[in-house]
Amino acid sequence: MLSEIQTLSSVHHPFKYHSEISNWCTKRDGPFDIALEVVDVYEVCERVSRFSGFDNILLEPTTYTDYDGKIVLGVIKSCVGDLLHTIIDSSQYKGLFLPGYTSGQSANDDLKEVLNNNGSNPNSFVKYTDHIAIAGDIGDSDTFMNWYKTVFGMKRIFINIQEDESQGFIVKFKNTGMMLKAVCHRDPTSNSEYRNACKFVFVEPTKDSEPSQVTRFLQANSGPGLQHMGLAIDNIIDVAATCHQNGIKFITAPDVYYEALSQRINLKEFSLDLEKLKTTGILVDKELNNEGYQIG
């Protein structure tokens, strides 16, 4: 679920959706539903009906209640392949998560602490969901961006200072390339709110690109869809090392990437060790006076 809390938790799902949604679930071999907290579920459904047609509303606004209050919930088809959005208004709910959800009694206090502290639990690696990457074919990004702006009122944001407004931000490596554009529900002029807000990043291959991670995803997914989620953490080197020790597998970058890295960026300036980056599979990029680390 994407909301102001933006934490990850494990709970039992209490809702019984209509048969149409269950049928969609049986067709999926990967993530297919991104839940978004909205101000007015009815208004979002009305926008979808006007913009995409009533058939794209899989579950009309429905109220669920328990002793902690009520929520309004609906399910819509997005403009991205088979991707769905569960939309939720929980403004009148004061419970742990949502009506009917439960956690193990022994874990209840810990889960409540994590939710109430906005993910500030020192034992948790994940601070918040930084971005959701949606992969599409050539020319899809503008269609996706327009839909999310129209339905959810999101705003265009720029990923990089070198980004072109019409062409987006182009990333090239050897003979492969991809173009990125992004939207966010927060005002990008308010840095404190924008930085911790989840962004939707739309990525598509460039016209002259050879097969890449984007084209391979589109082939494996039989079209556009949710490619990955970006999680914001502190001290990525230690976290990545711990994940490796616990058996989590990461995509590894080729040696040539790290051979060229030290020529692009002064690693000592940021107290970065090339061998540690290579061992943990961390990618590094830099913009002006800021550095960003990424692992996937």
C-alpha positions as CSV (number, residue, x, y, z in Angstrom):
1,M,0.0,0.0,0.0
2,L,1.3,3.5,-0.9
3,S,0.5,6.1,1.7
4,E,2.1,8.6,4.0
5,I,3.3,5.6,6.2
6,Q,4.8,3.8,3.3
7,T,6.0,0.8,5.4
8,L,6.0,-2.9,4.5
9,S,4.1,-5.3,6.7
10,S,2.7,-8.8,6.7
11,V,-1.0,-9.2,7.5
12,H,-3.9,-11.4,6.6
13,H,-6.1,-10.1,3.8
14,P,-9.8,-10.0,4.9
15,F,-11.5,-8.6,1.8
16,K,-13.4,-10.8,-0.7
17,Y,-13.3,-9.0,-4.0
18,H,-15.8,-9.7,-6.8
19,S,-15.2,-12.6,-9.1
20,E,-13.7,-10.4,-11.8
21,I,-10.8,-9.5,-9.6
22,S,-10.3,-13.1,-8.6
23,N,-10.1,-14.1,-12.2
24,W,-7.5,-11.5,-12.9
25,C,-5.4,-12.8,-10.0
26,T,-5.3,-16.3,-11.4
27,K,-3.8,-15.0,-14.7
28,R,-0.9,-13.2,-13.0
29,D,2.6,-14.6,-12.5
30,G,4.0,-11.6,-10.7
31,P,2.9,-8.4,-8.9
32,F,-0.2,-6.9,-10.5
33,D,-1.9,-4.6,-7.9
34,I,-0.4,-1.4,-6.5
35,A,-2.6,0.0,-3.7
36,L,-2.9,3.8,-3.4
37,E,-4.4,5.8,-0.6
38,V,-6.5,8.6,-2.0
39,V,-8.7,11.4,-0.7
40,D,-11.9,10.4,-2.5
41,V,-12.4,6.9,-3.9
42,Y,-15.6,8.0,-5.6
43,E,-13.9,10.8,-7.4
44,V,-11.1,8.6,-8.7
45,C,-13.6,6.1,-10.0
46,E,-15.5,8.8,-11.7
47,R,-12.3,10.0,-13.4
48,V,-11.5,6.5,-14.6
49,S,-15.0,6.1,-15.9
50,R,-14.8,9.3,-17.9
51,F,-11.2,8.8,-19.1
52,S,-11.0,5.1,-19.7
53,G,-14.6,3.8,-19.5
54,F,-16.7,2.2,-16.8
55,D,-15.4,-1.3,-17.7
56,N,-12.1,-0.3,-16.1
57,I,-13.7,-0.1,-12.6
58,L,-13.4,-3.7,-11.3
59,L,-14.8,-2.9,-7.8
60,E,-17.0,0.1,-7.3
61,P,-16.5,2.1,-4.1
62,T,-17.3,-0.2,-1.2
63,T,-17.4,0.5,2.5
64,Y,-15.7,-1.8,5.1
65,T,-16.1,-1.3,8.8
66,D,-15.1,-2.6,12.2
67,Y,-14.9,-1.2,15.7
68,D,-12.0,1.1,14.7
69,G,-13.9,2.9,12.0
70,K,-14.5,2.5,8.3
71,I,-12.7,2.7,4.9
72,V,-13.9,3.1,1.4
73,L,-12.2,0.8,-1.2
74,G,-12.3,0.3,-4.9
75,V,-10.3,-1.5,-7.6
76,I,-9.5,-0.1,-11.0
77,K,-7.6,-1.1,-14.1
78,S,-4.7,1.1,-14.9
79,C,-3.5,2.1,-18.4
80,V,-0.5,-0.2,-18.0
81,G,-1.1,-3.7,-19.4
82,D,-2.9,-5.8,-16.7
83,L,-1.8,-3.6,-13.8
84,L,-4.5,-2.9,-11.2
85,H,-4.8,-0.3,-8.5
86,T,-6.7,-0.8,-5.2
87,I,-7.7,2.7,-4.1
88,I,-8.4,3.3,-0.4
89,D,-9.7,6.2,1.7
90,S,-8.8,5.4,5.3
91,S,-9.3,8.9,6.7
92,Q,-12.0,7.6,9.0
93,Y,-10.2,4.6,10.2
94,K,-8.1,4.5,13.4
95,G,-7.1,0.8,13.6
96,L,-3.8,-0.9,13.1
97,F,-4.0,-1.1,9.3
98,L,-7.4,-1.8,7.7
99,P,-10.7,-3.4,8.8
100,G,-10.4,-7.1,9.3
101,Y,-6.6,-7.3,9.1
102,T,-4.9,-9.1,12.0
103,S,-1.4,-9.9,13.0
104,G,0.0,-12.5,15.4
105,Q,-0.6,-11.5,19.0
106,S,3.1,-11.6,19.9
107,A,4.0,-9.4,16.9
108,N,1.1,-6.9,17.3
109,D,3.0,-4.4,19.4
110,D,6.0,-4.5,17.2
111,L,3.9,-3.9,14.0
112,K,1.9,-1.1,15.7
113,E,5.2,0.6,16.7
114,V,6.5,0.4,13.1
115,L,3.3,1.8,11.6
116,N,3.0,4.6,14.2
117,N,6.6,5.6,13.9
118,N,6.5,6.0,10.1
119,G,9.0,3.3,9.5
120,S,11.5,4.7,11.9
121,N,12.1,1.3,13.6
122,P,15.9,1.1,13.9
123,N,15.8,-2.6,13.2
124,S,14.1,-2.0,9.8
125,F,16.2,-1.6,6.7
126,V,13.5,0.1,4.7
127,K,12.7,3.7,5.3
128,Y,10.1,4.2,2.6
129,T,9.2,3.3,-1.0
130,D,11.3,5.6,-3.1
131,H,9.8,4.8,-6.6
132,I,7.8,2.3,-8.6
133,A,9.2,1.6,-12.1
134,I,6.7,0.9,-14.9
135,A,8.2,-0.5,-18.1
136,G,6.5,0.1,-21.4
137,D,7.1,0.0,-25.2
138,I,8.5,2.9,-27.2
139,G,6.1,5.8,-27.0
140,D,4.2,4.5,-23.9
141,S,5.6,6.8,-21.3
142,D,3.6,9.9,-22.4
143,T,0.4,7.8,-22.4
144,F,1.1,6.4,-18.9
145,M,2.1,9.8,-17.5
146,N,-1.0,11.5,-18.9
147,W,-3.3,8.8,-17.3
148,Y,-1.7,9.1,-13.9
149,K,-1.9,12.9,-14.1
150,T,-5.6,12.8,-15.1
151,V,-6.8,10.1,-12.7
152,F,-4.7,10.8,-9.6
153,G,-3.7,14.4,-10.1
154,M,0.0,13.6,-10.1
155,K,2.6,16.1,-11.3
156,R,5.5,15.7,-13.7
157,I,8.9,15.7,-12.0
158,F,12.4,15.7,-13.5
159,I,14.7,12.8,-12.6
160,N,17.9,14.6,-13.5
161,I,19.1,18.1,-14.2
162,Q,20.0,17.1,-17.7
163,E,16.5,15.8,-18.5
164,D,14.7,17.1,-21.5
165,E,11.1,18.0,-21.0
166,S,9.9,16.2,-24.2
167,Q,12.5,13.4,-24.5
168,G,12.8,12.6,-20.8
169,F,16.1,11.4,-19.2
170,I,18.1,9.2,-21.6
171,V,20.4,6.5,-20.0
172,K,22.8,4.8,-22.4
173,F,25.3,2.0,-21.8
174,K,27.2,0.7,-24.8
175,N,24.6,-0.1,-27.5
176,T,21.6,-0.1,-25.1
177,G,19.5,2.8,-24.0
178,M,16.3,3.7,-22.1
179,M,14.2,6.8,-21.6
180,L,12.7,7.7,-18.3
181,K,9.9,10.1,-17.2
182,A,8.3,10.4,-13.8
183,V,5.3,11.7,-11.9
184,C,4.7,12.2,-8.2
185,H,1.7,13.0,-6.0
186,R,3.8,15.6,-4.0
187,D,4.7,19.1,-5.0
188,P,8.3,18.9,-6.3
189,T,8.9,22.5,-5.1
190,S,8.6,21.3,-1.5
191,N,11.8,19.3,-1.1
192,S,11.1,18.0,2.4
193,E,7.7,16.4,1.3
194,Y,8.9,15.4,-2.2
195,R,12.1,13.6,-1.1
196,N,10.2,11.0,0.9
197,A,7.3,10.6,-1.5
198,C,6.9,7.7,-3.8
199,K,7.4,8.4,-7.5
200,F,6.1,6.6,-10.5
201,V,9.0,6.2,-13.0
202,F,8.0,5.2,-16.6
203,V,10.8,3.6,-18.6
204,E,10.9,2.6,-22.2
205,P,13.7,1.5,-24.6
206,T,15.2,4.0,-27.0
207,K,14.5,3.5,-30.7
208,D,18.1,2.6,-31.4
209,S,18.6,0.3,-28.4
210,E,19.8,-3.3,-28.7
211,P,18.1,-5.8,-26.3
212,S,18.2,-4.6,-22.7
213,Q,16.7,-5.2,-19.3
214,V,13.7,-3.2,-20.4
215,T,13.1,-5.2,-23.6
216,R,13.7,-8.5,-21.8
217,F,11.1,-7.5,-19.2
218,L,8.5,-6.6,-21.8
219,Q,9.1,-10.0,-23.5
220,A,8.9,-12.0,-20.3
221,N,5.9,-10.0,-19.0
222,S,4.1,-10.2,-22.4
223,G,3.9,-6.4,-22.4
224,P,4.1,-3.4,-20.1
225,G,4.0,-3.8,-16.3
226,L,5.6,-3.2,-13.0
227,Q,9.3,-3.8,-13.5
228,H,10.6,-3.1,-10.0
229,M,10.2,-1.1,-6.8
230,G,12.9,1.2,-5.3
231,L,13.3,1.1,-1.6
232,A,15.1,3.9,0.3
233,I,17.6,2.8,3.0
234,D,20.5,4.1,5.0
235,N,24.0,2.8,4.5
236,I,23.4,0.7,1.4
237,I,26.8,-1.0,1.6
238,D,26.2,-2.5,5.0
239,V,22.6,-3.4,4.1
240,A,23.6,-5.1,0.9
241,A,26.4,-7.0,2.6
242,T,23.9,-8.3,5.2
243,C,21.4,-9.3,2.5
244,H,24.1,-11.2,0.7
245,Q,25.1,-13.0,3.9
246,N,21.4,-14.0,4.4
247,G,21.2,-15.5,0.9
248,I,19.4,-12.7,-0.9
249,K,20.4,-12.7,-4.6
250,F,21.1,-9.5,-6.5
251,I,21.6,-8.7,-10.2
252,T,25.3,-8.2,-10.8
253,A,26.9,-5.6,-13.0
254,P,29.6,-6.5,-15.4
255,D,33.3,-5.9,-14.5
256,V,33.6,-3.3,-17.2
257,Y,31.1,-1.1,-15.3
258,Y,33.4,-0.9,-12.3
259,E,36.5,-0.5,-14.4
260,A,34.9,2.6,-15.9
261,L,33.4,3.8,-12.6
262,S,36.6,5.1,-11.1
263,Q,37.2,7.2,-14.2
264,R,33.7,8.8,-14.0
265,I,33.5,9.5,-10.3
266,N,36.1,10.3,-7.7
267,L,35.2,7.6,-5.2
268,K,37.5,8.8,-2.5
269,E,35.6,12.1,-2.4
270,F,32.6,10.1,-1.1
271,S,34.6,7.6,1.0
272,L,33.6,4.7,-1.3
273,D,35.7,1.6,-1.8
274,L,35.6,0.2,-5.3
275,E,36.0,-3.5,-4.2
276,K,33.2,-3.2,-1.7
277,L,30.9,-1.7,-4.4
278,K,31.9,-4.5,-6.8
279,T,31.4,-7.3,-4.2
280,T,28.0,-6.1,-3.1
281,G,26.8,-5.2,-6.7
282,I,26.2,-1.5,-5.9
283,L,25.8,1.0,-8.8
284,V,26.8,4.6,-8.3
285,D,25.8,7.8,-10.0
286,K,26.4,11.4,-9.2
287,E,24.6,14.7,-10.0
288,L,26.1,18.0,-9.1
289,N,27.1,17.7,-5.4
290,N,24.9,14.7,-4.6
291,E,25.7,11.1,-4.9
292,G,23.2,8.2,-5.3
293,Y,23.7,4.5,-4.8
294,Q,21.5,1.8,-6.3
295,I,21.3,-1.9,-6.2
296,G,18.8,-4.2,-7.9
